[in-house]
């Protein structure tokens, strides 16, 4: 694993460390949704009106669904 990372770094620099596309179903989340998700999990839920202090998957899903 480490040797593979070193080889990828040596051959492609930083870009060589990015994961290659894999076969399978296409992603369901577009870049805008991923951006919103990242912004949301980086903030305290109380900042958007919730009483809890940590995002849990069901609560996060409900918030993003709005």
Secondary structure, 3 states (H helix, E strand, C coil): CHHHHHHHHHHHHHHHHCCCCCCCCCCCCCHHHHHHHHHHHCCCHHHHCCCCCCCCHHHHHHHHHC
